[in-house]
Amino acid sequence: MENGKKMYVTAEEATEMLGVSTGYAYKIIRGLNEELKAKGYRTICGKVPTKYFEEKFYGLTVAM
């Protein structure tokens, strides 16, 4: 973990960051986890890696 960042973003955190409902945050995380599964990564329900989340929402480059 770099700069004290958490490794995963939870639905509750995504709700705060994106200003959406908790249900919609879970839907977003499910979609991101499906993308990761298609790339061959294992996922955790209700959480998504912080780096991947930031890449998808803020355009930051992530080396995975």
Beta strands, then each sheet from edge to edge (+ up, - down):
strand 1: 8-10
strand 2: 47-49
sheet 1: 1+ 2-
end
